[in-house]
Amino acid sequence: MKLSIIVPMLNEAAELPTLLPHLKFWEAKGCEIILVDGGSHDGSAQLAKAAGSEVVRSARGRARQMNAGARHASGDVYVFLHADTRLPVDAVDAIRKGLRATGYGWGRFDVHVRGNSRWFAVIAFLMNWRSRLTGIATGDQAIFVRKVVFWDCGGFPDQPLMEDIQMSRRLKRYSPPLCLRTRATTSGRRWEAWGFGERFSSCGPCACATGSEHQRKNLRTLIDDAVSDRNFCQSPDAWEVKNAAHSSPWPSRGSPLSPLDVDPHRAPSAGCPPWSRGTLRGSLAERPGVV
């Protein structure tokens, strides 16, 4: 199972001195590394190229950049890593073992927020708690997705913000997320720049206590979604019933979203999601049925 680590960047010259050695570590372990520049004007792309990294040019926008990186990737699993986030040392083994053991299509790491504020520990706890409760992951948690699932759901939605939230909603149609307890470390720079009050009041239980009625309504919706999904998250049979009702077809022949080619004779495995039962062909006209 080959992993492709895709890093969108925009004016990240200050992060590159620590980011590039981190990525070289994973490259030495057999991962494919792709940095996607969205039009930096601080020399980020030139610095990365000078260090020997592969840099792809893309239109600006994190979702567009990550989709562009995926189009250049050759791995079986895509790992989407923010430029200010670092993977744990056991990330590759954890992803491989977790996906093989569960048959899930995607997942994320728990997160640790790096910085001096004592609030960062609370923020990280709430992010991890909320993600487990709702099945929604954020980009800071280093989302990883099987290649076939990523392209079948159409990639990241082309929107300027919250593309990770919408992507999680798409991916939940295929499987619950694999929630790894090993922690990715992300910078607290945005929290420090934007201020804690507004950001913190929209998180988890704090929204119930201090947020607006709109925030409390959004939280109740997330909790209702999580409760309605509880059986499907715990029961493989319920998962397959729910997945069988999902009607979106596999990409058709010639589609730019159908890069895979595989062995249709592989025997299905009991209890596995339909898409994990064999290697899929981009030319398949429809999804395989539940066996």
Secondary structure in CASP SS format (residue, H / E / C, confidence):
PFRMAT SS
TARGET T0000
AUTHOR 0000-0000-0000
METHOD secondary structure of the structure
MODEL  1
M C 1.00
K C 1.00
L E 1.00
S E 1.00
I E 1.00
I E 1.00
V E 1.00
P E 1.00
M E 1.00
L C 1.00
N C 1.00
E C 1.00
A C 1.00
A C 1.00
E C 1.00
L H 1.00
P H 1.00
T H 1.00
L H 1.00
L H 1.00
P H 1.00
H H 1.00
L H 1.00
K H 1.00
F H 1.00
W H 1.00
E H 1.00
A H 1.00
K C 1.00
G C 1.00
C C 1.00
E E 1.00
I E 1.00
I E 1.00
L E 1.00
V E 1.00
D E 1.00
G C 1.00
G C 1.00
S C 1.00
H C 1.00
D C 1.00
G C 1.00
S H 1.00
A H 1.00
Q H 1.00
L H 1.00
A H 1.00
K H 1.00
A H 1.00
A C 1.00
G C 1.00
S C 1.00
E C 1.00
V E 1.00
V E 1.00
R E 1.00
S C 1.00
A C 1.00
R C 1.00
G C 1.00
R H 1.00
A H 1.00
R H 1.00
Q H 1.00
M H 1.00
N H 1.00
A H 1.00
G H 1.00
A H 1.00
R H 1.00
H H 1.00
A C 1.00
S C 1.00
G C 1.00
D C 1.00
V E 1.00
Y E 1.00
V E 1.00
F E 1.00
L C 1.00
H C 1.00
A C 1.00
D C 1.00
T E 1.00
R E 1.00
L C 1.00
P C 1.00
V C 1.00
D C 1.00
A H 1.00
V H 1.00
D H 1.00
A H 1.00
I H 1.00
R H 1.00
K H 1.00
G H 1.00
L H 1.00
R H 1.00
A H 1.00
T H 1.00
G C 1.00
Y C 1.00
G C 1.00
W E 1.00
G E 1.00
R E 1.00
F E 1.00
D E 1.00
V E 1.00
H E 1.00
V E 1.00
R E 1.00
G C 1.00
N C 1.00
S C 1.00
R C 1.00
W H 1.00
F H 1.00
A H 1.00
V H 1.00
I H 1.00
A H 1.00
F H 1.00
L H 1.00
M H 1.00
N H 1.00
W H 1.00
R H 1.00
S H 1.00
R H 1.00
L H 1.00
T H 1.00
G C 1.00
I C 1.00
A C 1.00
T C 1.00
G H 1.00
D H 1.00
Q H 1.00
A C 1.00
I C 1.00
F E 1.00
V E 1.00
R E 1.00
K H 1.00
V H 1.00
V H 1.00
F H 1.00
W H 1.00
D H 1.00
C C 1.00
G C 1.00
G C 1.00
F C 1.00
P C 1.00
D C 1.00
Q C 1.00
P C 1.00
L C 1.00
M C 1.00
E H 1.00
D H 1.00
I H 1.00
Q H 1.00
M H 1.00
S H 1.00
R H 1.00
R H 1.00
L H 1.00
K C 1.00
R C 1.00
Y C 1.00
S C 1.00
P C 1.00
P C 1.00
L E 1.00
C E 1.00
L E 1.00
R E 1.00
T E 1.00
R E 1.00
A E 1.00
T E 1.00
T E 1.00
S E 1.00
G C 1.00
R H 1.00
R H 1.00
W H 1.00
E H 1.00
A H 1.00
W H 1.00
G C 1.00
F H 1.00
G H 1.00
E H 1.00
R H 1.00
F H 1.00
S H 1.00
S C 1.00
C C 1.00
G H 1.00
P H 1.00
C H 1.00
A H 1.00
C H 1.00
A H 1.00
T H 1.00
G C 1.00
S C 1.00
E H 1.00
H H 1.00
Q H 1.00
R H 1.00
K H 1.00
N H 1.00
L H 1.00
R H 1.00
T H 1.00
L H 1.00
I H 1.00
D H 1.00
D H 1.00
A H 1.00
V H 1.00
S H 1.00
D C 1.00
R H 1.00
N H 1.00
F H 1.00
C H 1.00
Q H 1.00
S C 1.00
P H 1.00
D H 1.00
A H 1.00
W H 1.00
E H 1.00
V H 1.00
K H 1.00
N H 1.00
A H 1.00
A C 1.00
H C 1.00
S C 1.00
S C 1.00
P C 1.00
W C 1.00
P C 1.00
S C 1.00
R C 1.00
G C 1.00
S C 1.00
P C 1.00
L C 1.00
S C 1.00
P C 1.00
L C 1.00
D C 1.00
V C 1.00
D C 1.00
P C 1.00
H C 1.00
R C 1.00
A C 1.00
P C 1.00
S C 1.00
A C 1.00
G C 1.00
C C 1.00
P C 1.00
P H 1.00
W H 1.00
S H 1.00
R C 1.00
G C 1.00
T C 1.00
L C 1.00
R C 1.00
G C 1.00
S C 1.00
L C 1.00
A C 1.00
E C 1.00
R C 1.00
P C 1.00
G C 1.00
V C 1.00
V C 1.00
END
